[in-house]
Amino acid sequence: MKAAVLHEAGGVPRYEDFPDPVPGDDEVLISVRAVAVENVDKAIAAGTHYASKNYVAQFPVIPAFDGVGALADGTLVGFGNPRLPYGALAEKTVVASNAVVPIAEGIEPVVATVLGAAFTGMSITTAAGFAAGETVLVQGATGFGGRLAVQLARLSGAGRIVATGRDEDQLREVRDLGADTVINTTVSDEELVRAFTDARGDGYDVVVDYLWGRPTEILLRSLVPDSFAFPKKPTRVIQVGEVAGATLALAAESVRTSGVEIYGSAKGLGPDTMAEVLGRIVQWTRSGELTFDVETVPLSDIETAWQRTDMRGKRLVVLP
């Protein structure tokens, strides 16, 4: 079969022949239909992700750990955690028989493979207990996940949505998706503090943070009160990504009196909540209220596609 084959950590996958997988006991063979290539896939392949050792412990190996494919009887399924060295970026892969879930009727493979990205946007509910009418700040709203988070906040009934990004053209697009106010983070620290302060109104109830690093340091600084008054309500920050930096300097006063609470995006997730959230995502997708901006490429173009840096809020989907 043909596959994207990685020969070293930090290398670029090459389109090559690779032995066909043979399923063992309690495994199923998958004919791959679509695979979304995300930042986490590249970090794992580079050996810089904390989970890298679970996926690139040997070479050669096929990258990517989930996708959409068909079983032998034609049933369309989402799959995860292929048996090494068979990753998802191949014509075929093999996974445990309990590592597949049917794809909802009416959802095409290309869309199905990016549905999972909407879960981080829905963390406003699962992690932070969002209530309709609250104000949501999306840090990094011009990325693929951030754009979904803006849409999901609107569909969930946010009273006001504030969105940040680095590109004015893309920020205008985010307004079209439902953001009420946008903030360009490329300004000076002092200007950014002022922008966060001016935009917060009665306060940010929930922050979905794809950035971390400098923008989040400055956001937290802007939330420190200028008096001894108790905070009127908490600001629940959901840590999702680290596009702007893996660490930040967190001043004690930023949490001591500001009412800031910080959660990981996986908080509250479990089989029941994931099923409920997925049902809502599928419903909004079917109705056309939730849209996914994707760009498809054939598996044969993986070497060029893997190195692209011009996606501008789109998600790359590879079609074997």
C-alpha positions as CSV (number, residue, x, y, z in Angstrom):
1,M,0.0,0.0,0.0
2,K,1.0,3.7,-0.2
3,A,1.6,5.6,3.0
4,A,3.2,8.7,4.5
5,V,6.3,7.3,6.0
6,L,8.4,9.0,8.7
7,H,12.0,7.9,9.0
8,E,13.2,10.0,11.9
9,A,11.9,12.3,14.6
10,G,11.5,15.8,13.2
11,G,11.6,14.6,9.6
12,V,9.0,15.1,6.9
13,P,6.8,12.1,6.0
14,R,7.4,10.7,2.5
15,Y,4.9,9.1,0.1
16,E,6.2,5.5,-0.2
17,D,5.3,1.9,-0.4
18,F,4.7,0.3,3.0
19,P,3.7,-3.3,3.9
20,D,0.0,-3.8,4.2
21,P,-1.3,-4.2,7.8
22,V,-2.7,-7.6,8.8
23,P,-5.3,-7.5,11.6
24,G,-4.7,-9.7,14.6
25,D,-7.1,-11.0,17.2
26,D,-9.6,-8.3,18.3
27,E,-8.4,-6.0,15.6
28,V,-10.0,-4.6,12.5
29,L,-8.6,-3.4,9.1
30,I,-9.5,0.1,8.1
31,S,-9.6,1.5,4.6
32,V,-8.7,5.1,5.3
33,R,-10.9,7.8,3.8
34,A,-9.8,11.1,5.4
35,V,-7.2,12.2,8.0
36,A,-7.0,15.7,9.5
37,V,-3.4,16.9,10.0
38,E,-3.2,19.0,13.2
39,N,-0.4,20.7,15.1
40,V,-0.4,17.9,17.6
41,D,0.4,15.4,14.9
42,K,3.4,17.4,13.8
43,A,4.6,17.9,17.4
44,I,4.3,14.1,18.0
45,A,6.2,13.4,14.8
46,A,8.9,15.9,15.9
47,G,9.3,14.2,19.2
48,T,8.4,17.4,21.1
49,H,5.0,16.4,22.5
50,Y,4.7,14.6,25.8
51,A,2.9,11.7,24.1
52,S,5.6,11.3,21.3
53,K,7.1,8.2,22.9
54,N,3.8,6.4,22.4
55,Y,3.7,7.0,18.7
56,V,7.2,7.5,17.4
57,A,9.2,5.0,19.5
58,Q,10.4,3.2,16.3
59,F,11.1,4.0,12.7
60,P,10.0,3.9,10.0
61,V,6.5,4.8,11.2
62,I,3.3,6.2,9.7
63,P,2.2,9.4,11.5
64,A,-1.3,10.5,12.8
65,F,-3.3,8.7,15.4
66,D,-6.9,9.1,14.2
67,G,-9.1,9.5,11.2
68,V,-12.1,8.3,9.3
69,G,-12.3,5.1,7.3
70,A,-14.4,2.1,6.3
71,L,-14.6,-1.4,7.7
72,A,-14.7,-4.5,5.5
73,D,-18.5,-4.3,5.2
74,G,-18.3,-0.6,4.1
75,T,-19.4,0.9,7.5
76,L,-18.0,4.4,7.9
77,V,-16.2,4.8,11.2
78,G,-14.0,7.1,13.1
79,F,-10.9,5.3,14.4
80,G,-8.1,6.0,16.8
81,N,-4.7,4.6,18.1
82,P,-3.6,2.4,15.2
83,R,-1.2,-0.4,16.1
84,L,2.3,0.8,15.4
85,P,3.9,1.3,13.0
86,Y,0.6,1.8,11.2
87,G,-0.6,5.3,11.7
88,A,-3.6,7.0,10.0
89,L,-1.8,8.6,7.0
90,A,-2.0,5.5,4.8
91,E,-4.4,3.7,2.5
92,K,-5.0,1.2,5.2
93,T,-4.4,0.8,8.9
94,V,-5.3,-1.5,11.7
95,V,-6.8,-0.7,15.1
96,A,-8.4,-2.5,18.1
97,S,-12.0,-3.5,17.4
98,N,-13.2,-1.3,20.3
99,A,-11.3,1.7,18.9
100,V,-13.9,2.5,16.2
101,V,-17.2,4.4,16.4
102,P,-19.8,4.8,13.6
103,I,-20.0,8.1,11.8
104,A,-23.3,9.8,12.1
105,E,-25.5,9.6,9.1
106,G,-25.3,12.6,6.7
107,I,-21.7,13.6,7.8
108,E,-19.2,13.3,5.0
109,P,-15.7,11.7,5.8
110,V,-13.9,15.0,5.3
111,V,-16.1,16.8,7.8
112,A,-16.2,13.8,10.2
113,T,-12.5,13.9,10.6
114,V,-12.5,17.4,11.9
115,L,-15.6,17.2,14.2
116,G,-13.3,16.4,17.2
117,A,-11.8,19.9,16.9
118,A,-15.1,21.3,18.0
119,F,-14.8,19.6,21.4
120,T,-12.4,22.3,22.6
121,G,-14.9,25.0,21.8
122,M,-17.5,23.1,23.7
123,S,-15.3,23.1,26.8
124,I,-17.0,26.4,27.7
125,T,-19.8,24.0,28.8
126,T,-18.0,20.8,29.8
127,A,-15.1,22.4,31.7
128,A,-16.4,25.8,32.7
129,G,-20.2,25.4,33.2
130,F,-21.1,28.1,30.7
131,A,-24.6,29.5,31.0
132,A,-26.5,31.3,28.2
133,G,-26.0,35.1,28.2
134,E,-22.4,35.0,29.6
135,T,-19.5,36.7,27.9
136,V,-16.9,34.5,26.2
137,L,-13.4,35.6,25.2
138,V,-11.7,33.4,22.6
139,Q,-7.9,33.8,22.7
140,G,-6.6,32.8,19.2
141,A,-9.9,33.0,17.4
142,T,-8.3,33.2,13.9
143,G,-7.1,29.6,14.1
144,F,-9.2,26.6,13.0
145,G,-10.2,25.7,16.6
146,G,-10.7,29.3,17.6
147,R,-13.1,29.9,14.7
148,L,-15.1,26.9,15.8
149,A,-15.1,28.2,19.4
150,V,-16.6,31.5,18.2
151,Q,-19.3,29.7,16.3
152,L,-20.0,27.3,19.2
153,A,-20.2,30.2,21.8
154,R,-22.8,31.9,19.5
155,L,-24.8,28.7,19.0
156,S,-24.7,28.0,22.8
157,G,-26.2,31.4,23.5
158,A,-23.3,33.7,24.5
159,G,-24.4,37.2,25.4
160,R,-21.2,38.7,24.0
161,I,-18.2,37.2,22.3
162,V,-14.7,38.9,22.3
163,A,-12.1,37.4,20.0
164,T,-8.3,37.9,19.7
165,G,-5.9,37.3,16.8
166,R,-2.9,38.7,14.9
167,D,-4.3,39.4,11.5
168,E,-6.8,42.2,10.7
169,D,-8.2,40.4,7.7
170,Q,-8.8,37.2,9.6
171,L,-10.3,39.1,12.5
172,R,-12.9,40.6,10.1
173,E,-13.7,37.1,9.1
174,V,-14.1,36.1,12.8
175,R,-16.6,39.0,13.2
176,D,-18.7,37.4,10.4
177,L,-18.7,34.2,12.4
178,G,-20.2,35.9,15.4
179,A,-17.6,37.8,17.4
180,D,-18.9,41.1,18.7
181,T,-15.5,42.6,19.5
182,V,-12.1,41.7,18.2
183,I,-8.6,42.5,19.6
184,N,-5.4,42.5,17.7
185,T,-2.7,41.1,20.0
186,T,0.3,42.5,17.9
187,V,0.1,45.9,19.8
188,S,2.4,46.8,22.7
189,D,1.8,45.3,26.1
190,E,0.3,48.5,27.5
191,E,-2.1,48.8,24.5
192,L,-3.1,45.2,24.9
193,V,-3.9,45.6,28.6
194,R,-6.1,48.6,27.7
195,A,-7.8,46.7,24.9
196,F,-8.6,43.8,27.2
197,T,-9.9,46.2,29.8
198,D,-12.0,48.2,27.4
199,A,-13.6,45.1,25.8
200,R,-14.5,43.2,29.0
201,G,-17.6,45.2,29.9
202,D,-19.0,43.6,33.1
203,G,-16.3,40.9,32.9
204,Y,-15.2,37.9,31.0
205,D,-17.1,34.9,32.3
206,V,-15.3,32.2,30.2
207,V,-12.0,32.4,28.3
208,V,-11.2,29.7,25.8
209,D,-7.4,30.0,25.4
210,Y,-5.6,28.6,22.4
211,L,-2.6,30.9,22.9
212,W,-1.1,30.9,26.4
213,G,2.3,32.8,26.5
214,R,2.4,36.6,26.3
215,P,-1.3,37.3,25.4
216,T,-2.5,35.3,28.4
217,E,0.0,36.9,30.7
218,I,-1.3,40.3,29.7
219,L,-4.9,39.2,29.9
220,L,-4.4,38.0,33.5
221,R,-2.6,41.2,34.3
222,S,-5.6,43.2,33.0
223,L,-8.0,41.3,35.3
224,V,-6.2,42.4,38.6
225,P,-8.5,44.7,40.4
226,D,-7.4,48.2,41.4
227,S,-9.1,48.1,44.8
228,F,-9.8,45.7,47.7
229,A,-13.3,45.0,46.4
230,F,-14.2,41.3,46.1
231,P,-14.6,40.1,42.5
232,K,-18.2,40.1,41.5
233,K,-17.9,36.8,39.6
234,P,-15.1,34.4,38.5
235,T,-13.4,34.4,35.2
236,R,-13.0,30.8,34.2
237,V,-10.0,30.3,31.9
238,I,-9.9,27.1,29.9
239,Q,-6.4,26.1,28.8
240,V,-6.5,24.6,25.3
241,G,-3.4,25.4,23.3
242,E,0.0,27.0,23.4
243,V,0.4,28.7,20.0
244,A,1.9,31.8,21.6
245,G,4.1,30.0,24.2
246,A,4.2,26.9,26.4
247,T,4.7,28.8,29.6
248,L,3.7,32.1,31.2
249,A,4.7,34.1,34.3
250,L,1.7,34.0,36.6
251,A,1.8,36.8,39.2
252,A,0.2,35.8,42.5
253,E,-2.1,38.8,42.4
254,S,-3.5,37.6,39.1
255,V,-5.3,34.8,40.9
256,R,-5.4,36.0,44.6
257,T,-8.1,38.7,44.2
258,S,-9.1,38.6,40.5
259,G,-11.5,35.7,40.7
260,V,-9.6,33.8,38.0
261,E,-10.1,30.0,37.8
262,I,-8.0,28.0,35.4
263,Y,-9.1,24.6,34.0
264,G,-7.7,22.2,31.5
265,S,-9.9,21.6,28.4
266,A,-10.4,18.0,29.3
267,K,-12.1,18.8,32.6
268,G,-15.6,17.3,32.7
269,L,-15.2,15.0,29.7
270,G,-16.3,11.4,30.0
271,P,-18.3,9.0,27.9
272,D,-21.7,10.6,28.7
273,T,-20.7,14.2,28.3
274,M,-18.8,13.4,25.1
275,A,-21.8,11.7,23.6
276,E,-24.1,14.6,24.5
277,V,-21.7,17.2,23.2
278,L,-21.1,15.2,20.0
279,G,-24.8,15.1,19.4
280,R,-25.1,18.8,19.6
281,I,-22.1,19.3,17.3
282,V,-23.6,16.9,14.7
283,Q,-27.0,18.6,14.9
284,W,-25.5,22.0,14.2
285,T,-23.3,20.6,11.4
286,R,-26.2,18.9,9.7
287,S,-28.2,22.1,9.9
288,G,-25.3,24.2,8.4
289,E,-25.1,26.4,11.5
290,L,-21.6,25.1,12.3
291,T,-19.2,25.2,9.4
292,F,-15.7,23.8,9.0
293,D,-13.1,25.5,6.7
294,V,-11.0,22.6,5.4
295,E,-8.6,22.2,2.5
296,T,-8.1,18.7,1.1
297,V,-5.0,17.2,-0.5
298,P,-4.2,13.8,-1.8
299,L,-1.9,11.5,0.2
300,S,0.6,11.7,-2.6
301,D,1.2,15.3,-1.8
302,I,2.0,14.7,1.9
303,E,5.6,15.9,1.8
304,T,4.6,19.4,0.6
305,A,1.4,19.5,2.6
306,W,3.1,18.6,5.9
307,Q,5.4,21.7,5.6
308,R,2.7,24.2,4.8
309,T,2.4,27.3,7.0
310,D,-0.3,29.1,5.0
311,M,-3.5,27.5,6.3
312,R,-4.9,30.8,7.8
313,G,-7.6,29.2,9.9
314,K,-8.2,26.2,7.6
315,R,-7.6,22.6,8.6
316,L,-5.6,20.3,6.3
317,V,-7.3,17.0,5.5
318,V,-5.5,14.3,3.6
319,L,-7.3,11.9,1.4
320,P,-5.6,8.5,0.7
